Amino acid sequence: MPVDVLVGLQWGDEGKGKIVDVLAPTYDAVARFQGGPNAGHTLTFDGLKHVLHQVPSGIFHPHILNIVGNGVVLDPVVFRGELQKLTDRGVDWSKNLYISKKAQLILPSHRALDRISEEARGNTKIGSTLKGIGPTYSDKIGRVGLRVSHILLPDFQERYQEAVAHHASIASHYNKELEIAEFEADFFSAVEFLRGLQLIDTEYLLNDLLSKGKRILAEGAQGSLLDIDFGTYPYVTSSSTIAAGACTGLGIAPRHIDKVYGITKAYCTRVGSGPFPTELLDEVGEEIRQAGREFGSTTGRPRRTGWIDLPALRYAIMLNGVTELHLMKADVLDGFAEIQACTHYRTATGESTTNLPDPGQLETITPEYQAIPGWNTDLTQVTDAAQFPQQLKDYLAFLEKELQVPIRIVSVGPDRVSTLFR
C-alpha cells in the first residue's frame, strides 16, 4: 500500500493538522517528516482546541501509529510539555508514539544562537520563531549535531558540552554569551524523560508497515513557499517542506508515494519577514485577520494577510505533484460582497506573467486581480457540500480551472465536523 503526503502550499498555517486529524482514521500510521516546534498544528473537536508542535496530528486516534521521523528536529523540553498536555486531556500516547533515533536534538544553545543571530540582522530579520530550528539544521548539515540516539550513549554529557563549546565560540563572534545555564536543568530532565519513550529506527518500522500493506500518511510542517530550496529565500525555514522531503525525512523510497494532498486557504497569510505579493495592509487585511483569528499558534504573532495568489499556488502544485486540493477557511470570506484572486503578476518591465519570479524580484512585481462575487452566507451552518451557495461553487470551479487540480475538501469552520468532502 502507498504513502500519501500532505503538504502546505503557501507560507504555512494552512490548516494541515486539522486535515490530518480528519483523514487519519483511514490510515494505519501518521508520520511527521520535517520541521520542529516552529510548527503549530491546531485541531478543534468536542469543543476543545488542541495545538501540536512536534507530535504527529494522528495522536488522538489510539489505533493509529504516530511517528516522528528522522527529518524532524526535536526539542525535548517542548516535546515533554506537549505529551503532558495530551496526558492531562486523557490521551494515552504511550503505546502508539515512536521517535526516530536519527532525529536531531534542539539544545538550549541552539535557541540562544537563534536569538543572537536574529538580533544581529537588525532590519533584515528572517522572522525566526526563535525555537532554535535554523542552528539545529545547520549543525546537522555541518555534521556536528546531536541526534536522539546520542542520549542513549554513556558519553552524552561530554558530547553535549562539546556542542555547547562550539556554540559559545560562534556567539563570541557576535560579542555575545549564550546565557543558557538557567535552562539546562530542565533540558536534562526532559532528556531523561525522552529516554523512556519508544526510540527506534523508524525507517525500518515504516518500510515494514508498507511491506504488510499498511497505509501511511506523511505529515509536513510549514508551507511550500518556505522550502529551503524553492521558497522565498532567504526568508524560508531550514528544511525541505515539499512532498519530496517525505522520502528523505522518513526513509521511504519515491516509488511508494501515491496521493499528494495540497492544503491552501481561501485567501493567503504569512508570518515573519519576506515578500508577500498579495498582502493587504488596509482594513480589508485586518478584517480577514480578525475573522480568521490569524495569530500564530506557536508564537501568537499576528499573521500578515492577503488575497489568494494563484501563480504562487501553481508553482507549489507543480513542485509537489499535488493530486487534490483541500481549501481551508472558506468561512472567513463570508462577509465579503466581492473577493479578489491574483491571477497574474505584472513585472517591473510591464510584462504579465503567471510564473513565480525569483524571490529577489517578488518585491518589484504587481499582482493582477480578478474580482469574484462573494457568497454572503454563514458557511459555518453548512453541513453538506451540496448546500454550498452558488457563488461559492463558482469560486471553487474558478480555482479548479485556474489550478487544474480538483478540490476535494472545503473547510467552513474550525471544528472537525466543519470539514466537508465534495
Residue pairs with C-beta under 8 A, 6 or more apart in sequence:
1 210
1 213
1 214
1 215
1 216
2 215
2 216
2 256
2 257
2 258
2 259
3 210
3 216
3 217
3 218
3 246
3 250
3 252
3 256
3 257
3 258
4 27
4 215
4 216
4 217
4 218
4 257
4 258
4 259
4 260
4 261
5 217
5 218
5 220
5 243
5 246
5 257
5 259
5 260
5 261
5 320
6 16
6 19
6 20
6 23
6 217
6 218
6 219
6 220
6 260
6 261
6 263
7 16
7 220
7 223
7 224
7 241
7 242
7 243
7 260
7 261
7 262
7 263
7 320
7 322
8 14
8 16
8 220
8 221
8 222
8 223
8 224
8 241
8 262
8 263
8 264
9 223
9 224
9 225
9 262
9 263
9 264
9 313
9 316
9 317
9 320
9 322
9 325
10 223
10 224
10 225
10 264
10 265
10 268
10 269
10 270
10 309
10 312
10 313
10 316
11 222
11 223
11 225
11 226
11 232
11 268
11 269
11 270
11 271
11 274
11 276
12 39
12 221
12 222
12 223
12 226
12 271
13 40
13 223
13 265
13 269
13 271
13 294
13 296
13 297
13 303
14 223
14 263
14 264
14 265
14 328
15 42
15 263
15 265
15 326
15 328
15 329
15 411
16 41
16 57
16 219
16 220
16 221
16 263
17 41
17 42
17 43
17 52
17 57
18 41
18 42
18 43
18 44
18 57
18 328
18 411
18 414
18 416
18 419
19 261
19 263
19 326
19 328
19 409
19 411
19 419
20 30
20 41
20 56
20 57
20 58
20 217
20 219
21 43
21 45
21 57
21 58
21 60
21 416
22 409
22 416
22 419
23 217
23 261
24 30
24 57
24 58
24 60
24 61
24 64
24 217
25 61
25 64
26 215
27 58
27 64
27 215
27 216
27 217
28 64
28 65
28 209
28 214
28 215
28 216
29 58
29 64
29 65
29 66
29 67
29 206
29 209
29 214
29 215
29 216
29 217
30 56
30 57
30 58
30 59
30 64
30 65
30 66
30 67
30 216
30 217
30 219
31 56
31 66
31 67
31 68
31 69
31 202
31 206
31 216
31 217
31 218
31 219
31 250
32 54
32 55
32 56
32 67
32 68
32 69
32 72
32 219
32 220
32 221
33 69
33 71
33 72
33 218
33 219
33 220
33 245
33 246
33 249
33 250
34 69
34 71
34 72
34 220
34 221
34 222
34 239
34 240
34 241
34 245
34 249
35 72
35 73
35 133
35 220
35 221
35 222
35 237
35 239
35 241
36 53
36 54
36 72
36 73
36 74
36 75
36 106
36 131
36 132
36 133
36 136
36 221
37 53
37 54
37 75
37 78
37 79
37 106
37 129
37 131
37 133
37 298
38 53
38 129
38 131
38 133
38 221
38 222
38 237
38 298
39 52
39 53
39 54
39 221
39 222
39 298
40 51
40 52
40 53
40 296
40 297
40 298
41 51
41 52
41 53
41 57
41 219
41 221
41 297
42 49
42 50
42 51
42 52
42 297
42 414
43 49
43 50
43 51
43 52
43 57
43 60
43 416
44 50
44 414
44 415
44 416
45 60
45 415
45 416
45 417
48 89
49 414
50 60
50 89
51 297
51 298
52 59
52 82
53 78
53 82
53 298
54 68
54 72
54 74
54 75
54 78
54 79
54 82
55 66
55 68
55 79
55 82
55 83
55 86
55 93
55 97
56 66
56 67
56 68
56 97
56 219
57 219
58 64
58 66
58 217
58 219
59 66
59 86
59 91
59 93
59 96
59 97
60 91
62 92
62 95
62 96
63 96
64 96
65 96
65 98
65 205
65 209
66 93
66 96
66 97
66 98
67 97
67 98
67 99
67 100
67 202
67 205
67 206
67 250
68 74
68 97
68 98
68 99
68 100
68 103
68 202
69 100
69 103
69 202
69 206
69 249
69 250
69 251
70 100
70 101
70 102
70 103
70 202
70 203
70 249
70 250
70 251
71 103
71 239
71 240
71 245
71 248
71 249
71 250
72 100
72 103
72 104
72 249
73 103
73 104
73 105
73 106
73 132
73 133
73 136
73 137
73 140
73 239
74 99
74 103
74 104
74 105
74 106
74 148
74 194
75 105
75 106
75 131
75 132
76 105
76 106
76 187
76 190
76 191
76 193
76 194
77 183
77 186
77 187
77 190
78 106
78 131
79 190
79 194
80 190
80 193
80 194
83 93
83 97
86 93
87 93
97 197
97 198
98 198
98 199
98 200
98 202
98 205
99 148
99 194
99 197
99 198
99 199
99 200
99 202
100 148
100 199
100 200
100 201
100 202
100 203
101 147
101 148
101 149
101 152
101 199
101 200
101 201
101 202
102 147
102 148
102 149
102 201
102 202
102 203
103 147
103 148
104 136
104 137
104 139
104 140
104 145
104 146
104 147
104 148
105 136
105 145
105 146
105 147
105 148
105 150
105 151
106 131
106 132
106 133
106 136
107 132
107 136
107 146
107 160
107 163
107 164
107 167
107 187
108 178
108 180
108 183
108 184
108 187
109 135
109 163
109 164
109 167
109 168
109 178
109 180
110 132
110 135
110 136
110 139
110 167
111 130
111 131
111 132
111 135
111 180
111 183
112 132
112 167
112 171
112 178
112 179
112 180
113 132
113 135
113 167
113 170
113 171
113 178
114 128
114 130
114 131
114 132
114 133
114 134
114 135
115 130
116 171
116 174
116 176
117 128
117 134
117 135
117 174
118 125
118 126
118 128
118 130
120 174
124 273
125 272
125 273
126 134
126 234
126 235
126 272
126 273
126 274
127 235
127 271
127 272
127 273
127 274
128 134
128 272
129 272
129 296
129 298
129 299
131 298
133 237
133 238
134 237
134 238
135 167
136 145
136 238
137 238
137 239
138 238
139 145
139 146
139 163
144 163
144 166
145 163
146 156
146 159
146 160
146 163
148 194
148 199
149 199
150 156
150 159
151 191
151 194
151 195
152 195
152 199
153 159
156 191
164 178
164 180
167 178
168 177
168 178
171 177
171 178
202 250
202 251
203 250
203 251
203 252
206 216
206 250
206 251
206 252
207 251
207 252
209 216
210 216
210 252
210 256
216 252
218 246
218 249
218 250
218 252
220 241
220 242
220 243
220 245
220 246
221 241
222 237
222 239
222 241
223 241
223 316
224 230
224 231
224 241
224 242
224 315
224 316
224 319
224 320
225 231
225 232
225 236
225 312
225 316
226 232
226 236
226 237
226 241
227 236
227 237
227 240
227 241
227 242
227 245
227 319
228 236
228 237
228 238
228 239
228 240
228 241
229 240
230 242
230 315
230 319
231 237
231 241
231 359
232 274
232 275
232 359
232 362
233 359
235 272
235 273
235 274
235 275
235 359
236 274
239 245
239 249
240 248
240 249
242 316
242 319
242 320
243 257
243 260
243 319
243 320
243 321
244 254
246 252
246 257
247 253
247 254
247 257
259 323
259 324
260 320
260 321
260 322
260 323
260 324
261 322
261 323
261 324
261 325
261 326
262 316
262 317
262 320
262 322
262 324
262 325
262 326
262 405
263 325
263 326
263 328
264 308
264 313
264 325
264 326
264 327
264 328
265 292
265 308
265 327
265 328
265 329
265 332
266 308
266 327
266 328
266 329
266 330
266 332
266 333
266 395
267 288
267 292
267 305
267 306
267 307
267 308
267 329
267 332
267 333
267 339
268 276
268 278
268 305
268 306
268 307
268 308
268 309
268 312
269 292
269 294
269 303
269 304
269 305
269 306
270 276
270 279
270 303
270 304
270 306
271 296
271 299
271 301
271 303
271 304
272 301
274 359
275 359
275 362
275 363
276 304
276 306
277 306
277 309
277 312
277 342
277 345
277 362
277 365
277 367
278 306
278 307
278 308
278 309
278 342
278 367
279 285
279 304
279 305
279 306
280 288
280 305
280 306
280 307
285 304
285 305
285 306
286 305
287 335
288 294
288 305
288 332
288 333
289 295
289 302
289 303
289 305
291 332
291 333
291 334
291 335
292 305
292 329
292 332
294 302
294 303
294 305
295 301
295 302
295 303
296 302
296 303
307 339
307 340
307 341
307 342
307 367
307 369
308 341
308 342
308 399
309 342
309 367
310 341
310 342
310 343
310 354
310 399
310 402
310 403
311 342
311 343
311 344
311 345
311 353
311 354
311 355
311 356
312 356
313 403
314 354
314 356
314 402
314 403
315 355
315 356
316 322
317 325
317 403
317 404
317 405
322 405
323 405
324 405
324 406
324 407
324 408
325 399
325 400
325 403
325 405
325 406
325 407
325 408
325 409
326 407
326 408
326 409
326 410
326 411
327 396
327 399
327 407
327 409
327 410
327 411
328 411
329 411
330 379
330 392
330 410
330 411
330 412
331 378
331 379
331 380
331 411
331 412
331 413
331 418
333 339
333 374
333 375
334 374
334 375
334 376
334 377
334 378
334 379
334 380
335 374
335 376
336 374
336 376
337 373
337 374
337 376
338 371
338 372
338 373
338 374
339 371
339 372
339 374
339 395
340 369
340 370
340 371
340 372
341 369
341 370
341 372
341 398
341 399
341 402
342 367
342 368
342 369
343 354
343 368
343 369
343 370
343 402
344 352
344 353
344 354
344 367
344 368
345 352
345 353
345 354
345 355
345 356
345 357
345 365
345 366
345 367
345 368
346 352
346 365
346 366
346 367
346 368
347 353
347 357
347 361
347 364
347 365
348 361
348 364
348 365
352 368
356 362
357 365
372 391
372 394
372 395
372 398
373 391
373 394
374 391
375 388
375 389
375 390
375 391
375 392
375 395
376 389
376 391
377 389
377 391
377 392
379 388
379 392
379 412
379 413
380 412
380 413
380 418
382 388
382 412
382 420
383 417
383 420
384 420
385 410
385 420
385 421
385 422
388 396
388 410
392 410
396 407
396 410
396 422
399 407
400 406
400 407
407 422
408 421
408 422
409 419
409 420
409 421
409 422
410 420
410 422
411 418
411 419
411 420
412 418
412 420
